[in-house]
Amino acid sequence: VVPVMLVTRRTIPAAARGPQRRWNGKRHQQAGYMHVDVSPSARSAFVYDAAPEYFHVAAGQDGARPARVDPAVEAFHEEWSSRKDVISLYASEDPSPRALADFCRKTDKAARAEAVRENGTHVLNALTRRIARSLRGFRVLPDQIQGLDSVREIGFMLMEALDTLHAFQEQYGPELRSEEDSVAFGGMLKKLAHTNGLIGTGDAMPHLRRMLANARDAPFIDPWFFDHFVSNLLYNAVSFVVLGQHHFQLASDKGPHHVGAFDTKLRPVALLRDCAFKTQTVCFSELGVSPRIETKGDVNITLEYIEAHFRYILTEVLKNSTHAVVRHHRQLNGGTIPKGHKLPPVMVDVTAEDDVVTIKVKDQGGGMPKGVFQNIWRFGFTTAHRNHHSLSGGKSANAHQGTGLAGWGFGLPRSQVYARYLGGNIQILNTKHVGCEVVITFPKAASARAIEHLSH
């Protein structure tokens, strides 16, 4: 291992670069650095004076890694390596994505115990394989990312969960064959959900927020690479929670229109009106004024979905639209809303076809500049800390700041993960100086698209 000062432009974010000079072989070799082309496509090499100790090159390795070997990172590597065979075993198997129709399949009370047992077999195998696949991704992360305490924290939580599930499979096998096996699995899963923040009833968002907060303070982390890692991790984390909650609730009788965690007769228009009322209340509380939210659609339209996910997506979109309208009209009126000024409403339209429900949310909030629009799906991207009345902008906000309306930088990306997890999508049509139209699609259980999506 030798220290390396040479990197290319695409290796280090602009904010982390020091003064740039082209490679001077004799001078830099005398200074103890060696010439390494870390980018196969690079035609010229550059030297940056910022913190040369951050990089070293190991024998036979293309690229750069941190020169200071963190004992905590080494300990993480050792823990991962001790489970290498188990991770490889399960990660090589099919993660078993499940169709929405299978989640929502109804059974009578007499057959419920059998349905719970069969679902337990699916959850046991799917969780084990998906956790192993997530851990496999951790091992190839750059050391700059593995060096973050919050990243290793999630890695250790995944290892703990894998240990528990693997031990259960070693004792009972991959299939629950009896009522006793089913009861044992349910007890194990509840205990795991109670002790592990990622499984069953857990919430990965606090851990992901800490990761982003740490990443902003760490040098030489590619924000696009890190965002891709966070996004894929969240897809799997959502599936961990849904699988666990669905299994816990499958044995209970929540009513004729509920199967586990899913409402098979969810009414989008009724829920939209409730979300609209709460969004307007928060907007008025935070900003002193709020546009009306007008909904249109057949109240008899139904959808098979998780109510909590539906509420989160729609509340986030409506929040952004109301916020944008207030911000835009304040700018048009010199920074204030004149008394008696009537804000244009946010219009919401719900339509349904055979296999999909579409919700369109249209505002007159002035749209977004190009630099904002191309970054809105990135985790942690917001400028609510810079301007309380801003929808979004060009910097990442501190993960511990923000108001009830904005500031976390998780709302839209998380909403997109929720939508795509079961085959839906969110698209934003942006008209600068006019406004935005958000198109959200929710496939019904009959749709071939309505199946779990486990990656970005």
TORNURO-18049 format. One record per residue (C-alpha): x, y, z. Coordinates in steps of 0.5 Angstrom, whole numbers, padded with zeros to 4 digits, always signed. Layout:
N
XYZ ...
END
This chain:
456
+0000+0000+0000 +0003+0007-0002 +0000+0014-0001 -0003+0017-0008 -0005+0024-0010 -0007+0023-0017 -0014+0022-0018 -0019+0024-0024 -0024+0029-0024 -0030+0024-0024 -0027+0021-0018 -0028+0027-0013 -0034+0031-0013 -0032+0039-0014 -0033+0041-0007 -0028+0036-0005 -0022+0038-0010 -0016+0042-0008 -0012+0046-0013 -0011+0042-0019 -0004+0041-0023 -0002+0036-0028 +0002+0030-0026 +0009+0032-0026 +0012+0025-0026 +0019+0027-0023 +0017+0032-0017 +0011+0028-0015 +0015+0021-0015 +0020+0025-0010 +0014+0027-0006 +0013+0019-0005 +0007+0019-0010 +0006+0014-0015 +0002+0015-0022 -0005+0011-0022 -0010+0012-0027 -0016+0011-0023 -0021+0012-0029 -0020+0007-0035 -0023+0013-0040 -0019+0018-0037 -0014+0021-0042 -0010+0026-0038 -0009+0025-0030 -0009+0031-0025 -0006+0032-0018 -0010+0035-0013 -0007+0038-0007 -0013+0037-0002 -0012+0031+0003 -0007+0026+0000 -0007+0022+0005 -0015+0020+0004 -0012+0015-0002 -0008+0009-0003 -0008+0004-0008 -0007-0004-0006 -0003-0009-0011 -0007-0011-0017 -0013-0006-0015 -0016-0001-0020 -0018+0006-0017 -0017+0009-0010 -0019+0007-0003 -0018+0011+0004 -0011+0011+0006 -0012+0011+0013 -0015+0004+0015 -0021+0005+0020 -0021+0000+0025 -0028+0000+0025 -0028-0001+0018 -0024-0007+0019 -0028-0010+0024 -0034-0009+0020 -0030-0013+0014 -0029-0019+0019 -0036-0019+0021 -0038-0019+0014 -0033-0024+0012 -0035-0029+0018 -0041-0030+0014 -0039-0030+0007 -0041-0037+0006 -0048-0036+0009 -0049-0029+0005 -0047-0032-0002 -0052-0038-0001 -0058-0034+0000 -0056-0028-0004 -0055-0033-0010 -0063-0035-0009 -0069-0032-0012 -0071-0026-0008 -0078-0028-0009 -0082-0022-0011 -0089-0023-0010 -0095-0020-0014 -0100-0016-0011 -0106-0021-0012 -0102-0026-0008 -0102-0021-0002 -0109-0020-0003 -0112-0027-0004 -0117-0028+0001 -0119-0034+0005 -0124-0036+0010 -0123-0037+0018 -0123-0044+0017 -0117-0044+0012 -0113-0038+0016 -0108-0042+0020 -0106-0046+0013 -0106-0039+0010 -0101-0036+0015 -0097-0042+0015 -0096-0042+0008 -0095-0034+0008 -0090-0036+0014 -0086-0040+0009 -0085-0035+0004 -0083-0029+0009 -0078-0034+0012 -0075-0035+0005 -0076-0028+0002 -0073-0024+0008 -0067-0029+0009 -0065-0028+0001 -0067-0021+0001 -0063-0019+0007 -0057-0023+0004 -0057-0019-0002 -0057-0013+0001 -0051-0015+0005 -0047-0017-0001 -0048-0010-0004 -0045-0007+0003 -0038-0011+0002 -0037-0008-0005 -0038-0001-0002 -0032+0004-0003 -0029+0005+0004 -0031+0012+0004 -0038+0010+0005 -0037+0004+0010 -0033+0009+0014 -0039+0012+0016 -0042+0010+0023 -0049+0010+0020 -0048+0005+0014 -0044+0000+0019 -0050+0001+0024 -0055-0002+0018 -0050-0007+0016 -0049-0010+0023 -0057-0010+0024 -0058-0014+0017 -0052-0019+0020 -0056-0020+0026 -0063-0021+0022 -0059-0026+0018 -0056-0030+0023 -0063-0030+0027 -0067-0033+0020 -0061-0037+0018 -0061-0040+0025 -0068-0042+0025 -0068-0045+0018 -0062-0049+0021 -0067-0052+0026 -0074-0052+0022 -0072-0052+0015 -0074-0047+0009 -0081-0050+0010 -0086-0049+0016 -0089-0056+0016 -0094-0056+0022 -0098-0051+0026 -0092-0051+0031 -0087-0049+0026 -0092-0043+0024 -0092-0041+0032 -0085-0042+0033 -0083-0037+0026 -0089-0032+0029 -0085-0032+0035 -0078-0031+0032 -0081-0026+0027 -0084-0022+0033 -0078-0022+0037 -0073-0020+0031 -0078-0014+0030 -0078-0012+0037 -0070-0012+0037 -0068-0010+0030 -0070-0003+0027 -0071-0006+0020 -0075-0012+0020 -0083-0012+0021 -0085-0006+0025 -0079-0002+0024 -0077+0004+0020 -0071+0005+0016 -0072+0013+0015 -0068+0015+0022 -0062+0011+0020 -0062+0013+0013 -0063+0020+0015 -0056+0019+0019 -0053+0016+0013 -0054+0022+0009 -0052+0027+0015 -0046+0023+0016 -0044+0023+0008 -0045+0031+0007 -0039+0031+0012 -0035+0026+0009 -0030+0027+0004 -0029+0024-0003 -0036+0021-0003 -0040+0021-0010 -0047+0023-0008 -0050+0020-0014 -0047+0013-0012 -0049+0014-0005 -0056+0016-0007 -0056+0010-0011 -0054+0006-0005 -0059+0009-0001 -0065+0008-0006 -0064+0001-0007 -0063+0000+0001 -0070+0003+0002 -0073-0001-0003 -0071-0007+0001 -0072-0004+0007 -0080-0003+0005 -0080-0010+0003 -0078-0012+0010 -0083-0008+0014 -0089-0010+0009 -0087-0017+0009 -0087-0017+0017 -0093-0013+0018 -0097-0017+0013 -0095-0023+0017 -0097-0021+0023 -0104-0018+0021 -0106-0024+0017 -0108-0028+0023 -0113-0022+0025 -0120-0020+0023 -0119-0013+0021 -0126-0013+0017 -0128-0016+0010 -0124-0011+0006 -0117-0013+0009 -0112-0018+0008 -0106-0017+0012 -0103-0010+0011 -0107-0009+0005 -0114-0006+0004 -0117-0009-0002 -0123-0004-0002 -0119+0003-0001 -0122+0009-0004 -0118+0014-0006 -0122+0020-0007 -0124+0019+0001 -0117+0018+0003 -0115+0024-0002 -0120+0029+0002 -0118+0027+0008 -0110+0028+0006 -0112+0035+0003 -0115+0037+0009 -0109+0036+0014 -0105+0038+0008 -0108+0045+0008 -0108+0045+0016 -0101+0044+0016 -0099+0049+0011 -0104+0055+0014 -0100+0053+0021 -0093+0054+0018 -0094+0059+0012 -0100+0063+0015 -0104+0062+0008 -0106+0056+0004 -0109+0055-0003 -0115+0050-0003 -0115+0043-0006 -0120+0041-0010 -0121+0034-0011 -0125+0031-0017 -0127+0023-0018 -0132+0018-0017 -0132+0016-0010 -0134+0009-0012 -0127+0008-0015 -0123+0002-0011 -0116+0000-0010 -0112-0006-0007 -0106-0002-0003 -0103-0001+0004 -0107+0005+0006 -0100+0008+0010 -0096+0008+0003 -0102+0011+0000 -0103+0017+0005 -0096+0018+0005 -0095+0019-0002 -0101+0024-0003 -0099+0028+0003 -0092+0029+0000 -0095+0031-0007 -0100+0036-0004 -0095+0039+0001 -0090+0040-0005 -0096+0043-0009 -0099+0048-0003 -0092+0050-0001 -0090+0052-0009 -0097+0056-0010 -0095+0060-0003 -0088+0061-0005 -0089+0063-0012 -0095+0068-0011 -0091+0071-0005 -0085+0072-0010 -0090+0075-0015 -0092+0080-0010 -0086+0082-0007 -0085+0077-0001 -0092+0077+0002 -0099+0075+0000 -0104+0081+0000 -0110+0081+0005 -0116+0078+0001 -0111+0076-0005 -0114+0069-0008 -0109+0064-0009 -0110+0059-0015 -0113+0052-0012 -0109+0046-0013 -0113+0041-0017 -0113+0033-0016 -0117+0029-0021 -0118+0021-0020 -0119+0016-0026 -0119+0009-0026 -0118+0004-0032 -0119-0004-0032 -0112-0005-0029 -0110+0002-0026 -0112+0008-0022 -0109+0015-0024 -0108+0021-0020 -0106+0028-0023 -0105+0033-0018 -0104+0040-0022 -0101+0047-0019 -0100+0054-0021 -0094+0054-0017 -0089+0057-0022 -0085+0050-0024 -0078+0049-0022 -0072+0051-0025 -0068+0046-0029 -0062+0045-0024 -0068+0044-0018 -0072+0039-0023 -0066+0034-0025 -0065+0033-0018 -0072+0032-0014 -0071+0025-0014 -0064+0025-0010 -0065+0023-0003 -0063+0029+0002 -0064+0034-0004 -0067+0040-0001 -0066+0048+0001 -0072+0049+0006 -0066+0050+0011 -0064+0056+0006 -0071+0059+0005 -0077+0057+0009 -0081+0059+0003 -0077+0055-0002 -0080+0048-0005 -0073+0046-0007 -0067+0048-0009 -0059+0047-0010 -0056+0044-0004 -0057+0039+0001 -0061+0041+0008 -0058+0038+0014 -0062+0032+0016 -0064+0035+0023 -0067+0041+0020 -0074+0043+0017 -0081+0044+0019 -0087+0040+0018 -0087+0042+0011 -0080+0041+0008 -0073+0040+0010 -0072+0033+0010 -0070+0032+0003 -0074+0025+0003 -0081+0026+0001 -0081+0025-0006 -0076+0020-0007 -0079+0016-0001 -0086+0017-0005 -0083+0014-0011 -0080+0008-0008 -0087+0007-0005 -0090+0008-0011 -0085+0003-0015 -0085-0002-0010 -0092-0005-0012 -0091-0003-0020 -0094+0004-0019 -0090+0011-0021 -0090+0018-0020 -0088+0023-0026 -0088+0030-0026 -0089+0035-0032 -0086+0041-0030 -0087+0048-0034 -0083+0053-0031 -0086+0060-0029 -0093+0056-0029 -0093+0050-0025 -0093+0043-0024 -0097+0037-0026 -0096+0030-0022 -0098+0024-0025 -0099+0018-0020 -0101+0011-0022 -0103+0005-0018 -0104-0001-0021 -0109-0006-0019 -0108-0013-0017 -0110-0015-0024 -0105-0012-0027 -0099-0016-0029 -0094-0010-0027 -0097-0010-0019 -0091-0014-0017 -0086-0012-0012 -0080-0008-0014 -0074-0009-0010 -0069-0005-0014 -0068+0002-0017 
END
